[in-house]
Amino acid sequence: FSPYHSAITRTTQSVASGSELFASYGHGWIPTIPDVAVTLDEHLDDADAFMMQYDEWVQQMRARHPTELDDGHIERLWRLMKSFPQPRSASFSVLPHEEWSVVQQRQAAQRKEQQGQQQQMASNESKRQSSTSRHFIEKKGRRSLEWLQQYGKCQDHMHPDDSTLPHAGRGAFATRDLPKGTIVGYAPLIHIAKQGKDLLEVPHDGVRNSEPKSHEHTKPDLVTNYSFGHRNSTVLLTPYGGIVNYINHNPNPSSINVRIQWPDRELIAHKPDWLQQDVEFLANANENIGLSFDYVATRDIGQGEEIFMDYGPEWEAAWNRHVAQWQPPLDSASYVHSSQYERPRYFLTEEELEQDPYPPNLRTMCYESFRKKQAGSQMNNVLYSYLPVVRPTDHRVHCTVLQRHRTSSSSSSSHTYTVQLRSRSSEHVVVSGFEESAIFLYDTAFSQDWHLTGAFRHKLFVPDDMWPESWNNLV
């Protein structure tokens, strides 16, 4: 069971029905993919600027040659420029496919919007919303409600919550009544054809031992518990769709209410002909996604009912053996995961921890944000003071609370701290004025339940009646 769940994705602007959803992965994510054009913001801005210039030129030419330059000439010139080889091809590739008369109408609306924005000192976000290139991209990516009814896969039939099964962690529950035959969930699959066992075998404690390989402590990665396979094959299939990985196994057959099946038609992420191919084909198609699961209701499911599926008899037998043989770690009584630990109203100093320590698996970590104090403000040989973090980051360093100081300010923090932290340069630095919001309690590396040597790891099983015989390479 992992405590990392229920992250919420919120819209940053109004989204029209049928629109495709996009998120920013950060500038550092933008890849260089051979033979694939990756559209950047700057390309869309360039396209907008070009269309504005073309529109201004058209207006000038029509004023000079009112009888010689008709709409046909303008349209043919527009098509020529879009297809003409250009050194800035990435920017030209995002020009709208629509006729110039349609683009020109949008240009006129954009000019009107920009005039209003200039009066209102508009933000960059509102300027982007009036962008012509982005307008047509958004329009192109919008589907009608009729199309969604016929071809879409509903992603909100289920929601996560605490499972009704003891020790199962989280589970999936029906958001509404779901009649028998409803596709309650959908997930594309990442496939591993041959080396799944080796690929998902990870070193215990996160560090490979320098001793000979026979002395290394390894175990399957946690993703194994969410991957499907078959006793007669090396093929592993890992779903990455919304909510479906919350669906638990139930040993009571009458509680099973969904099963997996292959989609009945071709999709972007499902190619039915892959089911006729062999393992060698799948191994050579490792850069493509061509397989998906539908999760189908096998009976009527009531709103609020937990959704269960059958992981297969081999999985259930392995789980029962694990439960029968399980021995808790020696320090299990004192272990508390950071997400479940109710810490005191303030962080404890090093001296206080000697009398009332945190659970042994928890450590304090701090933002590495400080500056050297000005001459004359240095007290008790403390040379550095906390520098407030403007943009939160995931980077933390180990730190120890030396002193706690009550504050009288109106800020949400009632204390500041003097801490000793270990900087990235491995230097121990004492910093005063640390805010409470810049100190964190973290689990020590590899102390969590899922890192235990005896933690349960086992693949789920695809039913025999849907597993392609051509994938059986272990018979």
Buried (B, 14 or more C-beta within 10 A) or exposed (E): EEBEEEEEEEEEEEEEEBEEEEEEEEEEEEEEEEEEEEBBEEBBBBBBEBBBEBBEEBEEBBEEEEEEBEEEBBEEBBEEBBEEEEEEEBBBEBBBEBEBEEBBEBBEEBEEBBEEBEEEEBEEEBBBBBBBBBBBBBEEEBBEEEEEEEEEBBEEBBBBBEBBBEEBBBBBBBBEEBEEEBBBBBBBBBBBBBEBBEEBBBEBEEEEBEEEEEEBEEBBBBBBBBBBBBBBBBBBBBBBBBBBBBBBBBEEEEBBBBBBBBBEEEBEBBBBEBBEBBBEBBBEBEEEBBBBBBBBBEEEBEEEBBBBBBBBEBBBEBBEEBEEEEEEEEEEEEBBBBEEBEBEEBBBBEEBBEEEEBBEBBBBBBBBBBEEBEEEEBEEEBBBBBBEEEEEEEEBBBBBBBBBEEEEEEEEBEBBBBBBBBEEEEEEBBBBBBBBEBBBBBBEEBBBBBBBEEBBBBBBBBEEEEBBEBBBBEE
